Amino acid sequence: MKAGSNLEKVLEDGKFAVTAEIGPPQSANPEPLIHHAKMLKGYAEAFNLTDNQTAVVRLSSIAAAAIVMKEGIEPVIQMTCRDRNRIALQSDLLGASAIGVRNVLCLTGDHQTFGNEKSAKSVFDFDSISELYTFDKLRTEGLQSGGDKIEDPPKVYLGCAENPFATPYEFRGMRLAKKVNAGADFVQTQAIFDMDMFETWMDDVRSRGLDKKIHILAGVIPMKTAGAARYMKNKVPGMIVPNSIIDRMKNASDPKEEGIKLCVEQIETLKNIKGVHGVHIMAVMWEEIVPRIVETAGLIQRPAYK
Amino acid sequence: MIVAERKPLDEIAKMIAPYEKVAVIGCRSCVAICLAGGEKEVNMLVSAMRLKNRKDGRKQSLDGFVLERQCEKEWVKEVEEKILDSDIVLSMSCSLGTQTIGDMYPHKIIVPGLNTAIFGVPEEQGVWSEKCLGCGDCIIDTTGGICPIARCAKSMLNGPCGGSSDGHCEVNTDIECAWYAIHERLKLQNRLELMEYVRPPKNWSTSHSGGRRIIVKEDAKLTPHQKRGREVLE
């Protein structure tokens, strides 16, 4: 065991894992986090706490992790390279580990022009891969980026994201290989709507033997409206939403119900793809729907470890 | 070359408003080629300011000059009298020229007429694109001759990120994704293995992050003896 997190135990045990997302609030109020933690406890192995997602200032992911841990929730803290240089990233990793955070997701981060502080100076001292590389050296060898050897290195299970739907498509399998080589233990993919394209990516991933080296959690996003589907297709870079899905949402008499049904169907399909070791449910601004999706998808019995 | 853009007329007018005698000094180097501070642009600015002053009822004399290279002291010396005779200098060069005059005549007020923007390349008439950030440690031998530090919005060393869409950058879809371009170039050259290599964290100490940089070429420097000789000649 690298970190001994619940997520690590489930994945290393070969069980099908479930992770979901909790977005910290745009305020100093911990209540929304506590509310979501109480509601979601037991429905997934671990929950991602997003790091100023889409470059909007929010309560910090590490503080959010500390809050939800008190409620018995296991966090995955997201750490982007947009706002912190290598000094701050390593420092926060040490701090997160010290308060008991055991899962970390390494991300380059959404550019600040997407958020609510467009005039910010970006950092990008690292990218997600150099972040993984540094964090892996720090946890396994106790070696900091600058060469200092430390005692008591952080105990963390390292994750990354990958988007099979970003160009160049033919490079996306190779990019996952880079993340494996840099030290990633698990990957949560971008939300999948185009199953054929995902299967093509998985073929490439399996042919490189990557499904044996990294745990793949397939990303899904439940949608409430056809407008949400159109928005993701047209406005979110690197996201592919087939017209058939937009039409299905548009023609549904109850779009919310259709969105749930669609998400559950997607999970059913993903469960049967060789090399997929779990799902990552990103119910953005709709956290309360996660229990129902997990239940309907037949994933309610979560593995338990002492 | 260094690419700059002229500041809006109102901003320039505000900077020079309190002064009567204005020396407007352009430059025939980069900023002339990028149509921001050459002879034509200096003349245009002087005419526009005169017109504006007439309309606003302000008395101000504006004289335009253009130097060969405003960032070199020898050329600046040529207009020393004009500088000393003015109340304010409006520099129409990149910030390097502006600061050269400022450092040479610290008691004079020098203001910038241009916003210095990028190390760029003319792509077609009227279009310049950024291609270098001067990081001090060039790596484009491994990226197909394309600089990801300048051409990727996130300066990624292991791109492209998940926002690369149809070969375009997520930050501005009119701009190509640098790492998409690198991938295509390396594929063309049969060197795709360079995409697979995990580039470790970059050493930024050679960039501005290491502090202000001064480059010294010892063999080109004058000896104290040579320096004295020059002073005597001058």
Chai-1 contact restraints between the chains, C-beta under 6 A:
chainA,res_idxA,chainB,res_idxB,connection_type,confidence,min_distance_angstrom,max_distance_angstrom,comment,restraint_id
A,T108,B,K154,contact,1.0,0.0,6.0,A-B,restraint_1
A,T108,B,C161,contact,1.0,0.0,6.0,A-B,restraint_2
A,H111,B,A153,contact,1.0,0.0,6.0,A-B,restraint_3
A,H111,B,V171,contact,1.0,0.0,6.0,A-B,restraint_4
A,T113,B,V171,contact,1.0,0.0,6.0,A-B,restraint_5
A,F124,B,K154,contact,1.0,0.0,6.0,A-B,restraint_6
A,F124,B,S155,contact,1.0,0.0,6.0,A-B,restraint_7
A,F126,B,P201,contact,1.0,0.0,6.0,A-B,restraint_8
A,D127,B,M156,contact,1.0,0.0,6.0,A-B,restraint_9
A,D127,B,L157,contact,1.0,0.0,6.0,A-B,restraint_10
A,D127,B,N158,contact,1.0,0.0,6.0,A-B,restraint_11
A,I129,B,N158,contact,1.0,0.0,6.0,A-B,restraint_12
A,I129,B,V198,contact,1.0,0.0,6.0,A-B,restraint_13
A,S130,B,P201,contact,1.0,0.0,6.0,A-B,restraint_14
A,Y133,B,P200,contact,1.0,0.0,6.0,A-B,restraint_15
A,S145,B,P201,contact,1.0,0.0,6.0,A-B,restraint_16
A,N163,B,G162,contact,1.0,0.0,6.0,A-B,restraint_17
A,A166,B,G162,contact,1.0,0.0,6.0,A-B,restraint_18
A,A166,B,S164,contact,1.0,0.0,6.0,A-B,restraint_19
A,T167,B,S164,contact,1.0,0.0,6.0,A-B,restraint_20
A,T167,B,G167,contact,1.0,0.0,6.0,A-B,restraint_21
A,T167,B,Y180,contact,1.0,0.0,6.0,A-B,restraint_22
A,P168,B,Y180,contact,1.0,0.0,6.0,A-B,restraint_23
A,P168,B,H183,contact,1.0,0.0,6.0,A-B,restraint_24
A,F171,B,H183,contact,1.0,0.0,6.0,A-B,restraint_25
A,M174,B,E196,contact,1.0,0.0,6.0,A-B,restraint_26
A,K178,B,V198,contact,1.0,0.0,6.0,A-B,restraint_27
A,N181,B,V198,contact,1.0,0.0,6.0,A-B,restraint_28
A,A182,B,V198,contact,1.0,0.0,6.0,A-B,restraint_29
A,Q190,B,G162,contact,1.0,0.0,6.0,A-B,restraint_30
A,P237,B,G163,contact,1.0,0.0,6.0,A-B,restraint_31
A,P237,B,S165,contact,1.0,0.0,6.0,A-B,restraint_32
A,P237,B,E170,contact,1.0,0.0,6.0,A-B,restraint_33
A,G238,B,G162,contact,1.0,0.0,6.0,A-B,restraint_34
A,G238,B,G163,contact,1.0,0.0,6.0,A-B,restraint_35
A,G238,B,S165,contact,1.0,0.0,6.0,A-B,restraint_36
